[in-house]
Amino acid sequence: SAEETRHADAHEHGHGMFRMVIEDDHAIMEMAVPAFDIVGFEHAPSTAAQRAAMADAAATLSRPDVLFAVPEDAGCAIGQVEIGFGATGGHRHEHDDEDDHEDHDGHEKHDDDEHAHDDHQDHDDHDDHEKGDETHSEVTAYYRLACENPQALTRIEFGYFDAFPAAEELEVVILSAAGQSAGEVSPDGSVFEIE
């Protein structure tokens, strides 16, 4: 199915998905990428260095103005920011239900429901875990920007690739009153022009 294909694509190291919806006075950005691209591993952090890598990544991901720069004329201010680390599965990070994103504790509990920790415990043998038989971890990010002039959102400059060198490509989909723009960005072509 298309959903299975999308999930398979999302877990190819180096490749992720970026979506943006531009509305009357705001823009919403969502990103889902393999955890490996962000922190260099896909399991729950087990060392101080891995925990530090996750903390650093979360701090970087909390700066959409750096990762996904939009024209200053749009007058966008960062509102809500949510970052998630966890095993993939289901529609946990689709953000269709805003209630899921109001309660951070609920969000973390939801990760447990998706067996993020159980999968890790089942893979005490690191060699089995590296084969990735069942566990694929994903980093998700959700940003809401308040924009004074959303019509000026005509391009996005992706600093994401400078921040996370393991990332190779993002599939981009932009929805606005003008319609849909879609394409890909990479380190060699990191500016996306919104049609």
Salt bridges, closest charged atoms under 4 A:
GLU3 OE2 - ARG6 NH2 3.22
GLU3 OE2 - HIS7 NE2 3.98
GLU3 OE2 - HIS91 ND1 3.99
GLU12 OE2 - HIS15 NE2 3.48
GLU23 OE1 - HIS26 NE2 2.71
ASP25 OD1 - HIS26 ND1 2.88
GLU30 OE2 - HIS95 NE2 3.82
GLU42 OE2 - HIS13 NE2 3.09
GLU42 OE1 - HIS136 ND1 3.98
ASP65 OD2 - ARG63 NH2 2.74
GLU82 OE1 - HIS101 ND1 3.16
GLU94 OE2 - ARG6 NH2 3.46
GLU108 OE2 - HIS104 NE2 3.57
ASP111 OD1 - ARG92 NE 2.52
ASP111 OD1 - HIS93 NE2 3.88
ASP112 OD1 - HIS117 NE2 2.84
ASP118 OD2 - HIS115 ND1 3.39
ASP128 OD1 - LYS131 NZ 3.96
GLU130 OE2 - HIS126 NE2 3.05
GLU168 OE1 - HIS15 NE2 3.61
GLU169 OE1 - HIS15 ND1 2.95
GLU193 OE2 - ARG155 NE 3.51
